[in-house]
Amino acid sequence: MPHYVAIIEDAGPDDVSLWFPDLPGCISGGDDVEEALESAPEAIAFYAQDLIEDGRQLPPPRTLDELKADPEFADDIRNHTAVLIEFPPSDAAEE
């Protein structure tokens, strides 16, 4: 299963956002990190649906090392927590 790198930004009490360097404009959020992570696969699903409606495909995910080497995202990865989000989630594939 592919995994997209997500950057977690804790903006303060009850405000956590998560975004994907490989999926511009795709974000998830919540009151805490757990909630933002839980919503992340759904955010990717909505993003993918919009791309498909526009006749495009979800781009392949880059590895964390590839993103660390990209000057556009290197500072974000260095200054925030990066996590891997599986998409599609393995539990969705079992349904």
mmCIF file as gemmi writes it, N, C-alpha and C atoms, coordinates in Angstrom:
data_model
loop_
_atom_site.group_PDB
_atom_site.id
_atom_site.type_symbol
_atom_site.label_atom_id
_atom_site.label_alt_id
_atom_site.label_comp_id
_atom_site.label_asym_id
_atom_site.label_entity_id
_atom_site.label_seq_id
_atom_site.pdbx_PDB_ins_code
_atom_site.Cartn_x
_atom_site.Cartn_y
_atom_site.Cartn_z
_atom_site.occupancy
_atom_site.B_iso_or_equiv
_atom_site.pdbx_formal_charge
_atom_site.auth_seq_id
_atom_site.auth_asym_id
_atom_site.pdbx_PDB_model_num
ATOM 1 N N . MET Axp A 1 ? 0.824 -1.185 0 1 0 ? 1 A 1
ATOM 2 C CA . MET Axp A 1 ? 0 0 0 1 0 ? 1 A 1
ATOM 3 C C . MET Axp A 1 ? 0.875 1.258 0 1 0 ? 1 A 1
ATOM 4 N N . PRO Axp A 2 ? 0.487 2.233 -0.8 1 0 ? 2 A 1
ATOM 5 C CA . PRO Axp A 2 ? 1.254 3.48 -0.787 1 0 ? 2 A 1
ATOM 6 C C . PRO Axp A 2 ? 1.018 4.264 0.501 1 0 ? 2 A 1
ATOM 7 N N . HIS Axp A 3 ? 2.035 5.003 0.894 1 0 ? 3 A 1
ATOM 8 C CA . HIS Axp A 3 ? 1.966 5.864 2.077 1 0 ? 3 A 1
ATOM 9 C C . HIS Axp A 3 ? 2.369 7.28 1.672 1 0 ? 3 A 1
ATOM 10 N N . TYR Axp A 4 ? 1.537 8.236 2.004 1 0 ? 4 A 1
ATOM 11 C CA . TYR Axp A 4 ? 1.852 9.636 1.755 1 0 ? 4 A 1
ATOM 12 C C . TYR Axp A 4 ? 2.429 10.253 3.022 1 0 ? 4 A 1
ATOM 13 N N . VAL Axp A 5 ? 3.46 11.05 2.854 1 0 ? 5 A 1
ATOM 14 C CA . VAL Axp A 5 ? 4.043 11.782 3.977 1 0 ? 5 A 1
ATOM 15 C C . VAL Axp A 5 ? 3.11 12.945 4.304 1 0 ? 5 A 1
ATOM 16 N N . ALA Axp A 6 ? 2.819 13.094 5.581 1 0 ? 6 A 1
ATOM 17 C CA . ALA Axp A 6 ? 2.015 14.205 6.067 1 0 ? 6 A 1
ATOM 18 C C . ALA Axp A 6 ? 2.829 14.988 7.09 1 0 ? 6 A 1
ATOM 19 N N . ILE Axp A 7 ? 2.662 16.291 7.08 1 0 ? 7 A 1
ATOM 20 C CA . ILE Axp A 7 ? 3.331 17.179 8.02 1 0 ? 7 A 1
ATOM 21 C C . ILE Axp A 7 ? 2.291 17.64 9.047 1 0 ? 7 A 1
ATOM 22 N N . ILE Axp A 8 ? 2.595 17.42 10.318 1 0 ? 8 A 1
ATOM 23 C CA . ILE Axp A 8 ? 1.689 17.823 11.389 1 0 ? 8 A 1
ATOM 24 C C . ILE Axp A 8 ? 2.151 19.155 11.961 1 0 ? 8 A 1
ATOM 25 N N . GLU Axp A 9 ? 1.243 20.115 11.998 1 0 ? 9 A 1
ATOM 26 C CA . GLU Axp A 9 ? 1.526 21.413 12.591 1 0 ? 9 A 1
ATOM 27 C C . GLU Axp A 9 ? 0.562 21.64 13.746 1 0 ? 9 A 1
ATOM 28 N N . ASP Axp A 10 ? 1.112 21.768 14.933 1 0 ? 10 A 1
ATOM 29 C CA . ASP Axp A 10 ? 0.316 22.015 16.132 1 0 ? 10 A 1
ATOM 30 C C . ASP Axp A 10 ? 0.243 23.523 16.324 1 0 ? 10 A 1
ATOM 31 N N . ALA Axp A 11 ? -0.93 24.089 16.027 1 0 ? 11 A 1
ATOM 32 C CA . ALA Axp A 11 ? -1.083 25.542 16.07 1 0 ? 11 A 1
ATOM 33 C C . ALA Axp A 11 ? -1.532 26.057 17.435 1 0 ? 11 A 1
ATOM 34 N N . GLY Axp A 12 ? -1.714 25.176 18.377 1 0 ? 12 A 1
ATOM 35 C CA . GLY Axp A 12 ? -2.118 25.613 19.706 1 0 ? 12 A 1
ATOM 36 C C . GLY Axp A 12 ? -3.175 24.689 20.275 1 0 ? 12 A 1
ATOM 37 N N . PRO Axp A 13 ? -3.719 25.058 21.406 1 0 ? 13 A 1
ATOM 38 C CA . PRO Axp A 13 ? -4.738 24.213 22.028 1 0 ? 13 A 1
ATOM 39 C C . PRO Axp A 13 ? -5.93 24.013 21.091 1 0 ? 13 A 1
ATOM 40 N N . ASP Axp A 14 ? -6.316 22.778 20.949 1 0 ? 14 A 1
ATOM 41 C CA . ASP Axp A 14 ? -7.479 22.423 20.128 1 0 ? 14 A 1
ATOM 42 C C . ASP Axp A 14 ? -7.337 22.837 18.67 1 0 ? 14 A 1
ATOM 43 N N . ASP Axp A 15 ? -6.129 22.847 18.145 1 0 ? 15 A 1
ATOM 44 C CA . ASP Axp A 15 ? -5.934 23.241 16.748 1 0 ? 15 A 1
ATOM 45 C C . ASP Axp A 15 ? -4.704 22.559 16.167 1 0 ? 15 A 1
ATOM 46 N N . VAL Axp A 16 ? -4.919 21.422 15.534 1 0 ? 16 A 1
ATOM 47 C CA . VAL Axp A 16 ? -3.842 20.681 14.877 1 0 ? 16 A 1
ATOM 48 C C . VAL Axp A 16 ? -4.2 20.531 13.411 1 0 ? 16 A 1
ATOM 49 N N . SER Axp A 17 ? -3.258 20.849 12.542 1 0 ? 17 A 1
ATOM 50 C CA . SER Axp A 17 ? -3.49 20.643 11.114 1 0 ? 17 A 1
ATOM 51 C C . SER Axp A 17 ? -2.435 19.701 10.564 1 0 ? 17 A 1
ATOM 52 N N . LEU Axp A 18 ? -2.795 19.083 9.474 1 0 ? 18 A 1
ATOM 53 C CA . LEU Axp A 18 ? -1.933 18.102 8.829 1 0 ? 18 A 1
ATOM 54 C C . LEU Axp A 18 ? -2.068 18.332 7.337 1 0 ? 18 A 1
ATOM 55 N N . TRP Axp A 19 ? -0.943 18.37 6.631 1 0 ? 19 A 1
ATOM 56 C CA . TRP Axp A 19 ? -0.986 18.583 5.186 1 0 ? 19 A 1
ATOM 57 C C . TRP Axp A 19 ? 0.01 17.666 4.496 1 0 ? 19 A 1
ATOM 58 N N . PHE Axp A 20 ? -0.181 17.477 3.197 1 0 ? 20 A 1
ATOM 59 C CA . PHE Axp A 20 ? 0.587 16.515 2.42 1 0 ? 20 A 1
ATOM 60 C C . PHE Axp A 20 ? 1.409 17.234 1.347 1 0 ? 20 A 1
ATOM 61 N N . PRO Axp A 21 ? 2.728 17.176 1.426 1 0 ? 21 A 1
ATOM 62 C CA . PRO Axp A 21 ? 3.551 17.829 0.413 1 0 ? 21 A 1
ATOM 63 C C . PRO Axp A 21 ? 3.258 17.358 -1.016 1 0 ? 21 A 1
ATOM 64 N N . ASP Axp A 22 ? 2.899 16.092 -1.187 1 0 ? 22 A 1
ATOM 65 C CA . ASP Axp A 22 ? 2.631 15.563 -2.523 1 0 ? 22 A 1
ATOM 66 C C . ASP Axp A 22 ? 1.217 15.838 -3.014 1 0 ? 22 A 1
ATOM 67 N N . LEU Axp A 23 ? 0.373 16.385 -2.142 1 0 ? 23 A 1
ATOM 68 C CA . LEU Axp A 23 ? -1.026 16.626 -2.495 1 0 ? 23 A 1
ATOM 69 C C . LEU Axp A 23 ? -1.382 18.07 -2.162 1 0 ? 23 A 1
ATOM 70 N N . PRO Axp A 24 ? -0.974 19.023 -2.99 1 0 ? 24 A 1
ATOM 71 C CA . PRO Axp A 24 ? -1.193 20.441 -2.683 1 0 ? 24 A 1
ATOM 72 C C . PRO Axp A 24 ? -2.662 20.759 -2.418 1 0 ? 24 A 1
ATOM 73 N N . GLY Axp A 25 ? -2.916 21.378 -1.279 1 0 ? 25 A 1
ATOM 74 C CA . GLY Axp A 25 ? -4.262 21.755 -0.911 1 0 ? 25 A 1
ATOM 75 C C . GLY Axp A 25 ? -5.021 20.695 -0.127 1 0 ? 25 A 1
ATOM 76 N N . CYS Axp A 26 ? -4.449 19.521 0.022 1 0 ? 26 A 1
ATOM 77 C CA . CYS Axp A 26 ? -5.086 18.448 0.782 1 0 ? 26 A 1
ATOM 78 C C . CYS Axp A 26 ? -4.672 18.59 2.242 1 0 ? 26 A 1
ATOM 79 N N . ILE Axp A 27 ? -5.657 18.839 3.101 1 0 ? 27 A 1
ATOM 80 C CA . ILE Axp A 27 ? -5.368 19.04 4.519 1 0 ? 27 A 1
ATOM 81 C C . ILE Axp A 27 ? -6.347 18.245 5.378 1 0 ? 27 A 1
ATOM 82 N N . SER Axp A 28 ? -5.942 18.01 6.582 1 0 ? 28 A 1
ATOM 83 C CA . SER Axp A 28 ? -6.788 17.4 7.602 1 0 ? 28 A 1
ATOM 84 C C . SER Axp A 28 ? -6.554 18.19 8.875 1 0 ? 28 A 1
ATOM 85 N N . GLY Axp A 29 ? -7.472 18.109 9.783 1 0 ? 29 A 1
ATOM 86 C CA . GLY Axp A 29 ? -7.288 18.834 11.03 1 0 ? 29 A 1
ATOM 87 C C . GLY Axp A 29 ? -8.116 18.238 12.138 1 0 ? 29 A 1
ATOM 88 N N . GLY Axp A 30 ? -7.911 18.774 13.311 1 0 ? 30 A 1
ATOM 89 C CA . GLY Axp A 30 ? -8.673 18.315 14.453 1 0 ? 30 A 1
ATOM 90 C C . GLY Axp A 30 ? -8.283 19.051 15.705 1 0 ? 30 A 1
ATOM 91 N N . ASP Axp A 31 ? -8.931 18.651 16.784 1 0 ? 31 A 1
ATOM 92 C CA . ASP Axp A 31 ? -8.634 19.243 18.082 1 0 ? 31 A 1
ATOM 93 C C . ASP Axp A 31 ? -7.316 18.742 18.648 1 0 ? 31 A 1
ATOM 94 N N . ASP Axp A 32 ? -6.878 17.567 18.177 1 0 ? 32 A 1
ATOM 95 C CA . ASP Axp A 32 ? -5.606 17.014 18.618 1 0 ? 32 A 1
ATOM 96 C C . ASP Axp A 32 ? -4.997 16.193 17.476 1 0 ? 32 A 1
ATOM 97 N N . VAL Axp A 33 ? -3.786 15.721 17.689 1 0 ? 33 A 1
ATOM 98 C CA . VAL Axp A 33 ? -3.072 14.986 16.646 1 0 ? 33 A 1
ATOM 99 C C . VAL Axp A 33 ? -3.838 13.731 16.248 1 0 ? 33 A 1
ATOM 100 N N . GLU Axp A 34 ? -4.362 13.022 17.237 1 0 ? 34 A 1
ATOM 101 C CA . GLU Axp A 34 ? -5.09 11.784 16.944 1 0 ? 34 A 1
ATOM 102 C C . GLU Axp A 34 ? -6.275 12.034 16.01 1 0 ? 34 A 1
ATOM 103 N N . GLU Axp A 35 ? -7.009 13.082 16.267 1 0 ? 35 A 1
ATOM 104 C CA . GLU Axp A 35 ? -8.165 13.415 15.425 1 0 ? 35 A 1
ATOM 105 C C . GLU Axp A 35 ? -7.724 13.799 14.015 1 0 ? 35 A 1
ATOM 106 N N . ALA Axp A 36 ? -6.652 14.573 13.896 1 0 ? 36 A 1
ATOM 107 C CA . ALA Axp A 36 ? -6.146 14.955 12.577 1 0 ? 36 A 1
ATOM 108 C C . ALA Axp A 36 ? -5.673 13.73 11.796 1 0 ? 36 A 1
ATOM 109 N N . LEU Axp A 37 ? -4.996 12.809 12.482 1 0 ? 37 A 1
ATOM 110 C CA . LEU Axp A 37 ? -4.526 11.582 11.826 1 0 ? 37 A 1
ATOM 111 C C . LEU Axp A 37 ? -5.695 10.691 11.408 1 0 ? 37 A 1
ATOM 112 N N . GLU Axp A 38 ? -6.699 10.618 12.246 1 0 ? 38 A 1
ATOM 113 C CA . GLU Axp A 38 ? -7.857 9.795 11.95 1 0 ? 38 A 1
ATOM 114 C C . GLU Axp A 38 ? -8.595 10.299 10.704 1 0 ? 38 A 1
ATOM 115 N N . SER Axp A 39 ? -8.622 11.604 10.504 1 0 ? 39 A 1
ATOM 116 C CA . SER Axp A 39 ? -9.317 12.206 9.364 1 0 ? 39 A 1
ATOM 117 C C . SER Axp A 39 ? -8.482 12.229 8.092 1 0 ? 39 A 1
ATOM 118 N N . ALA Axp A 40 ? -7.195 11.968 8.202 1 0 ? 40 A 1
ATOM 119 C CA . ALA Axp A 40 ? -6.292 12.11 7.057 1 0 ? 40 A 1
ATOM 120 C C . ALA Axp A 40 ? -6.659 11.228 5.86 1 0 ? 40 A 1
ATOM 121 N N . PRO Axp A 41 ? -6.938 9.917 6.026 1 0 ? 41 A 1
ATOM 122 C CA . PRO Axp A 41 ? -7.3 9.113 4.851 1 0 ? 41 A 1
ATOM 123 C C . PRO Axp A 41 ? -8.552 9.626 4.135 1 0 ? 41 A 1
ATOM 124 N N . GLU Axp A 42 ? -9.511 10.133 4.91 1 0 ? 42 A 1
ATOM 125 C CA . GLU Axp A 42 ? -10.721 10.686 4.303 1 0 ? 42 A 1
ATOM 126 C C . GLU Axp A 42 ? -10.389 11.947 3.497 1 0 ? 42 A 1
ATOM 127 N N . ALA Axp A 43 ? -9.467 12.757 4.008 1 0 ? 43 A 1
ATOM 128 C CA . ALA Axp A 43 ? -9.043 13.955 3.279 1 0 ? 43 A 1
ATOM 129 C C . ALA Axp A 43 ? -8.401 13.563 1.941 1 0 ? 43 A 1
ATOM 130 N N . ILE Axp A 44 ? -7.574 12.522 1.954 1 0 ? 44 A 1
ATOM 131 C CA . ILE Axp A 44 ? -6.961 12.058 0.702 1 0 ? 44 A 1
ATOM 132 C C . ILE Axp A 44 ? -8.044 11.537 -0.24 1 0 ? 44 A 1
ATOM 133 N N . ALA Axp A 45 ? -9.038 10.813 0.287 1 0 ? 45 A 1
ATOM 134 C CA . ALA Axp A 45 ? -10.113 10.271 -0.547 1 0 ? 45 A 1
ATOM 135 C C . ALA Axp A 45 ? -10.88 11.393 -1.247 1 0 ? 45 A 1
ATOM 136 N N . PHE Axp A 46 ? -11.214 12.459 -0.514 1 0 ? 46 A 1
ATOM 137 C CA . PHE Axp A 46 ? -11.899 13.598 -1.12 1 0 ? 46 A 1
ATOM 138 C C . PHE Axp A 46 ? -11.019 14.277 -2.168 1 0 ? 46 A 1
ATOM 139 N N . TYR Axp A 47 ? -9.742 14.402 -1.859 1 0 ? 47 A 1
ATOM 140 C CA . TYR Axp A 47 ? -8.787 15.004 -2.796 1 0 ? 47 A 1
ATOM 141 C C . TYR Axp A 47 ? -8.721 14.174 -4.081 1 0 ? 47 A 1
ATOM 142 N N . ALA Axp A 48 ? -8.624 12.85 -3.913 1 0 ? 48 A 1
ATOM 143 C CA . ALA Axp A 48 ? -8.557 11.951 -5.074 1 0 ? 48 A 1
ATOM 144 C C . ALA Axp A 48 ? -9.831 12.039 -5.901 1 0 ? 48 A 1
ATOM 145 N N . GLN Axp A 49 ? -10.963 12.125 -5.235 1 0 ? 49 A 1
ATOM 146 C CA . GLN Axp A 49 ? -12.241 12.227 -5.938 1 0 ? 49 A 1
ATOM 147 C C . GLN Axp A 49 ? -12.28 13.489 -6.796 1 0 ? 49 A 1
ATOM 148 N N . ASP Axp A 50 ? -11.828 14.603 -6.255 1 0 ? 50 A 1
ATOM 149 C CA . ASP Axp A 50 ? -11.783 15.848 -7.021 1 0 ? 50 A 1
ATOM 150 C C . ASP Axp A 50 ? -10.86 15.722 -8.231 1 0 ? 50 A 1
ATOM 151 N N . LEU Axp A 51 ? -9.708 15.086 -8.027 1 0 ? 51 A 1
ATOM 152 C CA . LEU Axp A 51 ? -8.783 14.897 -9.153 1 0 ? 51 A 1
ATOM 153 C C . LEU Axp A 51 ? -9.424 14.051 -10.246 1 0 ? 51 A 1
ATOM 154 N N . ILE Axp A 52 ? -10.06 12.96 -9.856 1 0 ? 52 A 1
ATOM 155 C CA . ILE Axp A 52 ? -10.686 12.057 -10.823 1 0 ? 52 A 1
ATOM 156 C C . ILE Axp A 52 ? -11.784 12.787 -11.598 1 0 ? 52 A 1
ATOM 157 N N . GLU Axp A 53 ? -12.576 13.593 -10.907 1 0 ? 53 A 1
ATOM 158 C CA . GLU Axp A 53 ? -13.62 14.378 -11.578 1 0 ? 53 A 1
ATOM 159 C C . GLU Axp A 53 ? -13.031 15.346 -12.589 1 0 ? 53 A 1
ATOM 160 N N . ASP Axp A 54 ? -11.797 15.782 -12.374 1 0 ? 54 A 1
ATOM 161 C CA . ASP Axp A 54 ? -11.1 16.677 -13.304 1 0 ? 54 A 1
ATOM 162 C C . ASP Axp A 54 ? -10.307 15.906 -14.354 1 0 ? 54 A 1
ATOM 163 N N . GLY Axp A 55 ? -10.423 14.567 -14.334 1 0 ? 55 A 1
ATOM 164 C CA . GLY Axp A 55 ? -9.721 13.738 -15.316 1 0 ? 55 A 1
ATOM 165 C C . GLY Axp A 55 ? -8.257 13.515 -14.995 1 0 ? 55 A 1
ATOM 166 N N . ARG Axp A 56 ? -7.883 13.717 -13.736 1 0 ? 56 A 1
ATOM 167 C CA . ARG Axp A 56 ? -6.498 13.52 -13.326 1 0 ? 56 A 1
ATOM 168 C C . ARG Axp A 56 ? -6.405 12.364 -12.34 1 0 ? 56 A 1
ATOM 169 N N . GLN Axp A 57 ? -5.188 11.958 -12.02 1 0 ? 57 A 1
ATOM 170 C CA . GLN Axp A 57 ? -4.961 10.867 -11.084 1 0 ? 57 A 1
ATOM 171 C C . GLN Axp A 57 ? -4.198 11.37 -9.863 1 0 ? 57 A 1
ATOM 172 N N . LEU Axp A 58 ? -4.348 10.625 -8.781 1 0 ? 58 A 1
ATOM 173 C CA . LEU Axp A 58 ? -3.589 10.913 -7.578 1 0 ? 58 A 1
ATOM 174 C C . LEU Axp A 58 ? -2.108 10.718 -7.886 1 0 ? 58 A 1
ATOM 175 N N . PRO Axp A 59 ? -1.256 11.696 -7.58 1 0 ? 59 A 1
ATOM 176 C CA . PRO Axp A 59 ? 0.169 11.53 -7.865 1 0 ? 59 A 1
ATOM 177 C C . PRO Axp A 59 ? 0.784 10.462 -6.968 1 0 ? 59 A 1
ATOM 178 N N . PRO Axp A 60 ? 1.827 9.817 -7.441 1 0 ? 60 A 1
ATOM 179 C CA . PRO Axp A 60 ? 2.482 8.819 -6.592 1 0 ? 60 A 1
ATOM 180 C C . PRO Axp A 60 ? 3.17 9.503 -5.413 1 0 ? 60 A 1
ATOM 181 N N . PRO Axp A 61 ? 3.165 8.85 -4.266 1 0 ? 61 A 1
ATOM 182 C CA . PRO Axp A 61 ? 3.818 9.456 -3.101 1 0 ? 61 A 1
ATOM 183 C C . PRO Axp A 61 ? 5.337 9.38 -3.207 1 0 ? 61 A 1
ATOM 184 N N . ARG Axp A 62 ? 5.989 10.405 -2.669 1 0 ? 62 A 1
ATOM 185 C CA . ARG Axp A 62 ? 7.448 10.378 -2.558 1 0 ? 62 A 1
ATOM 186 C C . ARG Axp A 62 ? 7.813 9.867 -1.171 1 0 ? 62 A 1
ATOM 187 N N . THR Axp A 63 ? 9.02 9.376 -1.055 1 0 ? 63 A 1
ATOM 188 C CA . THR Axp A 63 ? 9.499 8.903 0.239 1 0 ? 63 A 1
ATOM 189 C C . THR Axp A 63 ? 9.873 10.105 1.104 1 0 ? 63 A 1
ATOM 190 N N . LEU Axp A 64 ? 10.021 9.855 2.391 1 0 ? 64 A 1
ATOM 191 C CA . LEU Axp A 64 ? 10.445 10.905 3.301 1 0 ? 64 A 1
ATOM 192 C C . LEU Axp A 64 ? 11.814 11.437 2.895 1 0 ? 64 A 1
ATOM 193 N N . ASP Axp A 65 ? 12.721 10.563 2.499 1 0 ? 65 A 1
ATOM 194 C CA . ASP Axp A 65 ? 14.054 11.004 2.066 1 0 ? 65 A 1
ATOM 195 C C . ASP Axp A 65 ? 13.979 11.882 0.825 1 0 ? 65 A 1
ATOM 196 N N . GLU Axp A 66 ? 13.095 11.545 -0.1 1 0 ? 66 A 1
ATOM 197 C CA . GLU Axp A 66 ? 12.938 12.379 -1.301 1 0 ? 66 A 1
ATOM 198 C C . GLU Axp A 66 ? 12.42 13.763 -0.929 1 0 ? 66 A 1
ATOM 199 N N . LEU Axp A 67 ? 11.478 13.812 0.003 1 0 ? 67 A 1
ATOM 200 C CA . LEU Axp A 67 ? 10.944 15.11 0.425 1 0 ? 67 A 1
ATOM 201 C C . LEU Axp A 67 ? 11.963 15.909 1.226 1 0 ? 67 A 1
ATOM 202 N N . LYS Axp A 68 ? 12.786 15.24 2.036 1 0 ? 68 A 1
ATOM 203 C CA . LYS Axp A 68 ? 13.853 15.93 2.768 1 0 ? 68 A 1
ATOM 204 C C . LYS Axp A 68 ? 14.842 16.578 1.814 1 0 ? 68 A 1
ATOM 205 N N . ALA Axp A 69 ? 15.032 15.966 0.648 1 0 ? 69 A 1
ATOM 206 C CA . ALA Axp A 69 ? 15.967 16.487 -0.345 1 0 ? 69 A 1
ATOM 207 C C . ALA Axp A 69 ? 15.354 17.61 -1.185 1 0 ? 69 A 1
ATOM 208 N N . ASP Axp A 70 ? 14.053 17.805 -1.093 1 0 ? 70 A 1
ATOM 209 C CA . ASP Axp A 70 ? 13.366 18.846 -1.855 1 0 ? 70 A 1
ATOM 210 C C . ASP Axp A 70 ? 13.421 20.147 -1.055 1 0 ? 70 A 1
ATOM 211 N N . PRO Axp A 71 ? 14.099 21.173 -1.562 1 0 ? 71 A 1
ATOM 212 C CA . PRO Axp A 71 ? 14.236 22.424 -0.804 1 0 ? 71 A 1
ATOM 213 C C . PRO Axp A 71 ? 12.902 23.067 -0.433 1 0 ? 71 A 1
ATOM 214 N N . GLU Axp A 72 ? 11.861 22.789 -1.201 1 0 ? 72 A 1
ATOM 215 C CA . GLU Axp A 72 ? 10.551 23.365 -0.917 1 0 ? 72 A 1
ATOM 216 C C . GLU Axp A 72 ? 9.972 22.843 0.406 1 0 ? 72 A 1
ATOM 217 N N . PHE Axp A 73 ? 10.329 21.601 0.784 1 0 ? 73 A 1
ATOM 218 C CA . PHE Axp A 73 ? 9.736 20.979 1.965 1 0 ? 73 A 1
ATOM 219 C C . PHE Axp A 73 ? 10.736 20.627 3.064 1 0 ? 73 A 1
ATOM 220 N N . ALA Axp A 74 ? 12.012 20.773 2.818 1 0 ? 74 A 1
ATOM 221 C CA . ALA Axp A 74 ? 13.032 20.355 3.781 1 0 ? 74 A 1
ATOM 222 C C . ALA Axp A 74 ? 12.867 21.029 5.139 1 0 ? 74 A 1
ATOM 223 N N . ASP Axp A 75 ? 12.636 22.325 5.158 1 0 ? 75 A 1
ATOM 224 C CA . ASP Axp A 75 ? 12.47 23.032 6.437 1 0 ? 75 A 1
ATOM 225 C C . ASP Axp A 75 ? 11.22 22.569 7.178 1 0 ? 75 A 1
ATOM 226 N N . ASP Axp A 76 ? 10.126 22.361 6.448 1 0 ? 76 A 1
ATOM 227 C CA . ASP Axp A 76 ? 8.888 21.897 7.089 1 0 ? 76 A 1
ATOM 228 C C . ASP Axp A 76 ? 9.098 20.541 7.739 1 0 ? 76 A 1
ATOM 229 N N . ILE Axp A 77 ? 9.788 19.657 7.064 1 0 ? 77 A 1
ATOM 230 C CA . ILE Axp A 77 ? 10.043 18.324 7.613 1 0 ? 77 A 1
ATOM 231 C C . ILE Axp A 77 ? 10.979 18.405 8.81 1 0 ? 77 A 1
ATOM 232 N N . ARG Axp A 78 ? 11.94 19.293 8.746 1 0 ? 78 A 1
ATOM 233 C CA . ARG Axp A 78 ? 12.89 19.454 9.843 1 0 ? 78 A 1
ATOM 234 C C . ARG Axp A 78 ? 12.231 20.094 11.074 1 0 ? 78 A 1
ATOM 235 N N . ASN Axp A 79 ? 11.265 20.99 10.859 1 0 ? 79 A 1
ATOM 236 C CA . ASN Axp A 79 ? 10.685 21.762 11.954 1 0 ? 79 A 1
ATOM 237 C C . ASN Axp A 79 ? 9.353 21.234 12.49 1 0 ? 79 A 1
ATOM 238 N N . HIS Axp A 80 ? 8.794 20.228 11.844 1 0 ? 80 A 1
ATOM 239 C CA . HIS Axp A 80 ? 7.505 19.683 12.263 1 0 ? 80 A 1
ATOM 240 C C . HIS Axp A 80 ? 7.593 18.158 12.277 1 0 ? 80 A 1
ATOM 241 N N . THR Axp A 81 ? 6.563 17.532 12.778 1 0 ? 81 A 1
ATOM 242 C CA . THR Axp A 81 ? 6.496 16.076 12.795 1 0 ? 81 A 1
ATOM 243 C C . THR Axp A 81 ? 5.979 15.583 11.45 1 0 ? 81 A 1
ATOM 244 N N . ALA Axp A 82 ? 6.668 14.614 10.891 1 0 ? 82 A 1
ATOM 245 C CA . ALA Axp A 82 ? 6.232 13.993 9.643 1 0 ? 82 A 1
ATOM 246 C C . ALA Axp A 82 ? 5.769 12.569 9.951 1 0 ? 82 A 1
ATOM 247 N N . VAL Axp A 83 ? 4.654 12.192 9.363 1 0 ? 83 A 1
ATOM 248 C CA . VAL Axp A 83 ? 4.103 10.847 9.552 1 0 ? 83 A 1
ATOM 249 C C . VAL Axp A 83 ? 3.729 10.279 8.192 1 0 ? 83 A 1
ATOM 250 N N . LEU Axp A 84 ? 3.574 8.97 8.145 1 0 ? 84 A 1
ATOM 251 C CA . LEU Axp A 84 ? 3.134 8.305 6.926 1 0 ? 84 A 1
ATOM 252 C C . LEU Axp A 84 ? 1.664 7.944 7.059 1 0 ? 84 A 1
ATOM 253 N N . ILE Axp A 85 ? 0.889 8.283 6.035 1 0 ? 85 A 1
ATOM 254 C CA . ILE Axp A 85 ? -0.54 7.966 6.007 1 0 ? 85 A 1
ATOM 255 C C . ILE Axp A 85 ? -0.774 6.982 4.866 1 0 ? 85 A 1
ATOM 256 N N . GLU Axp A 86 ? -1.279 5.82 5.22 1 0 ? 86 A 1
ATOM 257 C CA . GLU Axp A 86 ? -1.561 4.794 4.223 1 0 ? 86 A 1
ATOM 258 C C . GLU Axp A 86 ? -2.826 5.15 3.457 1 0 ? 86 A 1
ATOM 259 N N . PHE Axp A 87 ? -2.732 5.033 2.114 1 0 ? 87 A 1
ATOM 260 C CA . PHE Axp A 87 ? -3.912 5.274 1.29 1 0 ? 87 A 1
ATOM 261 C C . PHE Axp A 87 ? -3.88 4.376 0.07 1 0 ? 87 A 1
ATOM 262 N N . PRO Axp A 88 ? -4.947 3.623 -0.169 1 0 ? 88 A 1
ATOM 263 C CA . PRO Axp A 88 ? -6.115 3.538 0.699 1 0 ? 88 A 1
ATOM 264 C C . PRO Axp A 88 ? -5.773 2.779 1.968 1 0 ? 88 A 1
ATOM 265 N N . PRO Axp A 89 ? -6.472 3.087 3.053 1 0 ? 89 A 1
ATOM 266 C CA . PRO Axp A 89 ? -6.199 2.387 4.308 1 0 ? 89 A 1
ATOM 267 C C . PRO Axp A 89 ? -6.429 0.892 4.16 1 0 ? 89 A 1
ATOM 268 N N . SER Axp A 90 ? -5.642 0.094 4.822 1 0 ? 90 A 1
ATOM 269 C CA . SER Axp A 90 ? -5.759 -1.355 4.69 1 0 ? 90 A 1
ATOM 270 C C . SER Axp A 90 ? -7.108 -1.852 5.171 1 0 ? 90 A 1
ATOM 271 N N . ASP Axp A 91 ? -7.748 -1.202 6.157 1 0 ? 91 A 1
ATOM 272 C CA . ASP Axp A 91 ? -9.058 -1.648 6.603 1 0 ? 91 A 1
ATOM 273 C C . ASP Axp A 91 ? -10.123 -1.395 5.547 1 0 ? 91 A 1
ATOM 274 N N . ALA Axp A 92 ? -9.944 -0.36 4.703 1 0 ? 92 A 1
ATOM 275 C CA . ALA Axp A 92 ? -10.889 -0.096 3.619 1 0 ? 92 A 1
ATOM 276 C C . ALA Axp A 92 ? -10.763 -1.161 2.541 1 0 ? 92 A 1
ATOM 277 N N . ALA Axp A 93 ? -9.558 -1.664 2.326 1 0 ? 93 A 1
ATOM 278 C CA . ALA Axp A 93 ? -9.349 -2.685 1.312 1 0 ? 93 A 1
ATOM 279 C C . ALA Axp A 93 ? -10.001 -4.009 1.715 1 0 ? 93 A 1
ATOM 280 N N . GLU Axp A 94 ? -10.174 -4.236 3.021 1 0 ? 94 A 1
ATOM 281 C CA . GLU Axp A 94 ? -10.75 -5.473 3.51 1 0 ? 94 A 1
ATOM 282 C C . GLU Axp A 94 ? -12.26 -5.487 3.44 1 0 ? 94 A 1
ATOM 283 N N . GLU Axp A 95 ? -12.897 -4.313 3.319 1 0 ? 95 A 1
ATOM 284 C CA . GLU Axp A 95 ? -14.36 -4.231 3.315 1 0 ? 95 A 1
ATOM 285 C C . GLU Axp A 95 ? -14.943 -4.724 2.024 1 0 ? 95 A 1
